[in-house]
Amino acid sequence: MLYDLRHADARVKWLVTCLLATFGLAYLFGGWMVALYAGFTPHAVAQTYAVSELAAEGVPMHMRMPPDSTMVVEHQMTSQQMMSMSEGPHTIDRDLLIQDTHVHVPMYGVIAACLSLVVLGLDLRRGWGFALITLLFAAPWLDFAGMWLTKLASSRFAVLTVAGGFAMGLAYTVVAAVAMWQMWRPVQGDVR
């Protein structure tokens, strides 16, 4: 263990707590977004990422993309118009998947690195530390590999995206739970 979160200064513990709470909130909203647009089953993910007959024929996707300029136009929308935007399955074309990969993969790397630094401060066996750090980085790789393979090869690869997403949530939950337990549990004779 490079440093010991159990005996760290309270400010360091508070920093780690705030970091974990921020990531936890982001994961909750990320899960909500997945539920809205892609789903949690291989079938739903395949519908989102697999090439449809319409896309193969060159019909553009249904999602509105931002314009190529920086001009913003606002107009009133009725609740009926808002509801009509979410009708039918949400699909992601190759261009949006490129954009998602460009934005998400580096951020997942930063998140995995931050959580790995927390792991280094936990009182864990060396093998468990390696396993957690590996899972923190491998889960998003699995997630995006599944998206791309579903898009380019077969809808059967959607299971990789589901597995990667659940693995990200599991890895975060384990790191957060162990860190909170080790940092904040009362220890007899310990003055905080």
Summary of the structure (lengths in Angstrom):
residues: 192
radius of gyration: 20.7
end to end distance: 21.0
largest distance: 70.9
contacts: 508
relative contact order: 0.17
helix: 70%
strand: 0%
